[in-house]
Amino acid sequence: MSNTARTAEQILRETQKIILGKEHEIKLIITAILADGHVLLEDLPGVGKTTLVKTLSLALGCQSRRVQFVPDLLPSDICGMKIYNQKTGDFQLIQGPVMTNLLLADEINRAIPRTQSALLEAMEERQVTIDGETSPLPSPFLVLATQNPVEAESTFRLPAAQLDRFLVCLSLGYPQEEEEIRMLQTLGDGIPYETVQTVTNAAELTQLQKEAAAVHVSDAVAGYIVALTQATRSHKALSMGASPRGSRSLYRAAKVWAAIHGRDYVMPEDVQTLVQPVLAHRLVLTGEARFAGKTAASVLQEILAGVEVPPSKEELFRGR
């Protein structure tokens, strides 16, 4: 088992001490983290989003901060500001919560667009600019943002440019009945964060990201990724398809998904597994498609069914 696969399995095991079940969703988040990407959790209140982030930060051995997004939140509340120090006669930099490894942006869609956009530079460039002075963010730097898909009052729709910055978008959803019973028996009286063991650290995590980036992607699989993303741009149900950033994100995520499953090469099945969480939030349906009841997920299923799948490495070997 590779170092990446072993560490991912340890992170999953420690996280599941607190977050019961949800193995696939946790693996997707681990994939995003090892692909140096950001995560958008679109979920209902009370399903464990904040608990998940805190548990992950403990398992990862990384510094984490939380920002509760509200309508009166200012960009300086996120990035920091300079204030005048009367004693020294100089302006002093007060770092914002963005100076961390793992930033939980809770209910990001409650902040005004100007504040939401303050995260764009941090998410894309891994830096912040305050009064003309640019400062690099810690490495790694990852945003795990949440938004409530039900409430519309006092919320602001995330712009397409910001949605495109998230590597994956997913939902934890409600637990199964057996999982909820086990949750009550295990966590009903409190959340035992002290049982979570640290299995890595920021420096090692950066190295794991480099190892995952070295996973091989054949020309055929790379072409498959491009064919899928290009198909979103010509589908009649979509007014906006996935951008080149979307194909890059799918490419990076597929490498990590292969690595955490113990392979040094990407298979078409890896791409198929990741298409929806990586691409769905980047798509914009036409009015006719929405009226007809289509969703981004259903359109992606049509695209998957219509794009020719290249042979996997195993199939090529079997054919010899």
C-alpha positions in Angstrom: 0.0 0.0 0.0 1.4 3.4 -1.0 2.0 6.2 1.6 -0.9 8.2 0.1 -3.4 5.3 0.3 -2.3 4.4 3.8 -2.6 7.9 5.1 -6.0 8.4 3.5 -7.2 5.2 5.1 -6.0 6.4 8.5 -7.7 9.8 8.0 -10.9 8.1 7.1 -10.7 5.8 10.1 -10.1 8.6 12.5 -12.9 10.8 11.0 -15.4 7.9 11.2 -14.9 7.8 15.0 -17.1 10.9 15.0 -18.8 11.0 11.7 -20.5 7.6 11.5 -21.0 6.2 8.0 -20.6 8.6 5.0 -17.5 6.8 3.8 -17.9 7.8 0.2 -18.5 11.5 1.1 -15.5 11.6 3.5 -13.3 10.0 0.8 -14.4 12.7 -1.6 -13.3 15.4 0.9 -10.0 13.7 1.4 -9.6 13.5 -2.3 -10.2 17.3 -2.6 -7.7 18.0 0.2 -5.0 15.8 -1.4 -5.7 17.5 -4.7 -5.2 20.9 -3.1 -8.8 21.8 -3.8 -11.7 23.5 -1.9 -14.9 21.8 -0.9 -18.5 23.2 -0.9 -20.9 21.3 1.4 -24.4 22.1 0.4 -26.5 20.6 3.2 -29.2 21.0 5.8 -28.5 22.3 9.3 -27.5 19.8 11.9 -26.1 17.0 9.7 -22.5 17.4 11.0 -20.8 19.8 8.6 -18.9 21.8 11.3 -18.2 18.6 13.3 -16.7 17.0 10.2 -14.4 19.9 9.6 -13.2 20.0 13.2 -12.6 16.2 13.2 -10.7 16.4 9.9 -8.5 19.2 11.3 -7.6 17.0 14.3 -6.8 14.0 12.1 -4.8 16.1 9.7 -2.8 17.9 12.4 -3.5 21.2 10.7 -4.6 24.6 12.1 -8.2 25.4 11.4 -10.4 28.5 11.8 -14.1 29.1 11.4 -15.9 32.1 10.1 -19.6 32.5 10.4 -20.8 34.3 7.3 -23.5 36.9 8.0 -24.8 39.9 5.9 -22.7 42.5 7.8 -19.4 40.5 7.5 -16.7 42.7 5.8 -13.8 41.5 3.6 -11.4 42.7 6.4 -13.1 40.3 8.8 -11.8 37.5 6.6 -8.5 38.7 5.2 -7.4 41.0 8.0 -6.6 44.7 8.2 -4.0 47.3 9.2 -4.7 49.5 12.2 -2.7 52.5 13.5 -0.7 51.8 16.7 -0.5 55.0 18.6 2.4 53.8 20.8 4.7 53.0 17.9 3.3 55.4 15.3 3.1 52.7 12.7 0.3 50.7 11.1 0.1 47.1 12.4 -1.2 44.2 10.4 -3.9 42.2 12.1 -4.2 38.9 10.4 -7.6 37.6 9.5 -8.9 34.0 10.0 -7.9 33.2 6.4 -4.3 32.7 7.8 -4.8 29.1 8.5 -4.6 25.7 6.9 -8.3 24.7 7.0 -10.9 27.5 6.8 -14.5 26.6 7.5 -16.6 29.3 5.8 -19.9 28.5 7.5 -23.1 29.5 5.5 -21.0 31.3 2.9 -24.1 32.4 1.0 -25.3 34.6 3.8 -22.5 37.2 3.2 -22.9 39.9 0.6 -21.2 39.3 -2.7 -18.3 41.8 -2.0 -17.4 39.7 1.1 -17.8 36.4 -0.8 -15.4 37.7 -3.5 -12.8 38.5 -0.8 -12.2 34.7 -0.7 -11.5 34.5 -4.4 -7.9 35.6 -4.3 -7.2 33.4 -1.3 -8.8 30.4 -2.9 -7.2 30.8 -6.3 -3.8 32.5 -5.6 -3.3 31.3 -2.1 -2.5 34.9 -1.0 -4.3 37.9 0.4 -3.7 41.6 -0.4 -4.3 44.2 2.4 -3.7 47.8 1.6 -1.5 46.9 -1.4 0.6 44.5 0.6 0.4 40.9 -0.5 1.0 38.0 1.9 1.2 34.3 1.1 -1.2 32.0 2.9 0.0 29.0 4.9 0.6 25.7 3.0 -1.6 23.9 2.6 -4.6 26.2 2.5 -8.1 24.7 2.0 -11.6 26.2 2.2 -14.5 24.0 3.3 -17.5 26.1 2.8 -21.1 25.3 3.7 -24.4 26.6 2.5 -28.0 25.9 3.4 -29.9 24.9 0.2 -33.4 25.4 1.7 -33.4 28.9 3.3 -33.5 31.7 0.8 -34.1 34.7 3.2 -31.0 36.8 3.7 -28.9 34.7 1.4 -27.0 35.7 -1.7 -26.4 33.3 -4.6 -22.7 32.3 -5.1 -21.5 33.7 -8.4 -20.4 31.2 -11.1 -16.8 32.5 -10.8 -16.7 31.5 -7.1 -18.5 28.2 -7.6 -15.9 27.3 -10.2 -13.1 27.6 -7.5 -14.5 24.7 -5.5 -13.0 21.4 -6.6 -16.0 19.4 -5.4 -19.5 20.1 -4.2 -21.4 17.5 -2.2 -24.0 16.8 0.5 -23.6 14.6 3.6 -27.4 14.1 3.8 -29.3 12.5 6.6 -27.8 9.4 8.3 -29.3 5.9 7.8 -31.5 4.7 10.6 -28.9 2.3 12.0 -26.2 5.0 11.8 -28.4 7.5 13.7 -29.1 4.9 16.4 -25.4 4.2 16.7 -24.7 8.0 16.8 -27.1 8.5 19.7 -25.4 5.6 21.6 -21.9 6.8 20.8 -22.2 10.6 20.7 -25.5 11.4 22.3 -23.9 12.9 25.5 -21.1 14.8 23.8 -18.6 14.6 20.9 -15.4 12.8 22.0 -12.9 14.7 19.9 -10.2 13.6 22.3 -10.4 10.1 20.7 -9.3 11.4 17.3 -5.6 10.8 16.7 -3.5 13.0 14.5 -2.1 10.9 11.6 -0.3 13.5 9.5 0.7 17.2 9.6 0.8 20.2 7.2 4.3 19.5 5.9 3.5 15.8 5.2 0.2 16.7 3.7 2.0 19.0 1.2 4.3 16.1 0.3 1.3 13.7 -0.1 -0.2 16.2 -2.5 2.9 16.1 -4.6 2.9 12.3 -4.6 -0.7 12.1 -5.8 0.1 14.6 -8.5 2.6 12.2 -9.9 0.0 9.5 -10.7 -0.1 8.6 -14.4 -2.9 9.6 -16.6 -2.9 8.0 -20.1 -3.6 10.0 -23.2 -6.8 8.1 -23.6 -8.1 8.9 -20.1 -7.0 12.5 -20.5 -9.0 12.6 -23.7 -12.0 11.1 -22.0 -11.9 13.9 -19.4 -11.8 16.5 -22.1 -14.6 14.8 -24.1 -16.8 14.8 -21.0 -16.2 18.5 -20.2 -16.6 19.5 -23.8 -19.9 17.6 -24.0 -21.3 19.9 -21.2 -20.6 22.9 -23.4 -22.7 21.7 -26.3 -25.6 20.0 -24.4 -28.9 21.5 -25.3 -30.1 21.5 -21.6 -27.2 23.6 -20.4 -26.7 27.3 -20.9 -23.2 27.1 -19.4 -21.0 24.1 -19.4 -17.8 23.2 -17.4 -14.9 25.5 -17.9 -11.3 24.4 -18.5 -10.8 24.8 -14.8 -13.4 22.0 -14.5 -11.5 19.6 -16.7 -8.3 20.4 -14.7 -10.1 19.8 -11.5 -11.5 16.4 -12.7 -7.9 15.5 -13.9 -6.4 16.4 -10.5 -9.1 14.7 -8.5 -8.9 11.5 -10.6 -5.2 11.2 -9.8 -5.9 11.4 -6.1 -8.8 9.0 -6.3 -6.6 6.5 -7.9 -3.8 7.1 -5.4 -6.0 6.6 -2.3 -7.2 3.3 -3.8 -3.6 2.1 -4.1 -3.0 2.7 -7.9 -0.3 4.7 -9.7 -2.5 5.2 -12.8 -6.0 6.6 -13.4 -8.8 4.4 -14.8 -11.9 5.6 -16.6 -14.0 4.4 -13.6 -12.2 6.9 -11.4 -13.3 9.7 -13.8 -16.9 8.4 -13.8 -17.1 8.4 -10.0 -15.9 12.0 -9.8 -17.8 13.6 -12.6 -20.9 14.6 -10.6 -19.2 16.0 -7.5 -16.5 17.8 -9.6 -18.6 19.2 -12.4 -22.3 19.4 -11.4 -22.0 22.7 -9.5 -20.3 24.3 -12.5 -23.2 23.8 -14.8 -26.1 26.1 -15.5 -29.4 24.6 -16.8 -31.5 26.4 -19.3 -35.0 27.6 -18.2 -36.6 24.9 -20.4 -34.5 22.2 -18.8 -35.4 23.3 -15.3 -39.1 23.5 -16.2 -38.8 19.9 -17.6 -37.4 18.7 -14.2 -33.9 18.1 -15.3 -31.0 18.5 -12.9 -27.2 18.9 -13.4 -26.8 15.4 -12.2 -29.3 13.9 -14.7 -27.6 15.8 -17.5 -24.2 14.4 -16.5 -25.6 10.9 -16.5 -26.8 11.5 -20.1 -23.3 12.8 -21.0 -21.6 9.8 -19.4 -23.9 7.4 -21.4 -23.1 9.2 -24.6 -19.3 9.6 -24.5 -17.2 6.6 -25.5 -15.3 5.1 -22.6 -11.6 4.3 -23.3 -10.3 0.8 -22.2 -8.8 0.7 -18.8 -5.2 -0.5 -18.2 -6.5 -3.9 -17.0 -8.5 -4.3 -20.2 -5.5 -3.4 -22.3 -3.4 -6.1 -20.5 -6.2 -8.7 -20.9 -6.4 -8.0 -24.6 -2.7 -8.8 -25.1 
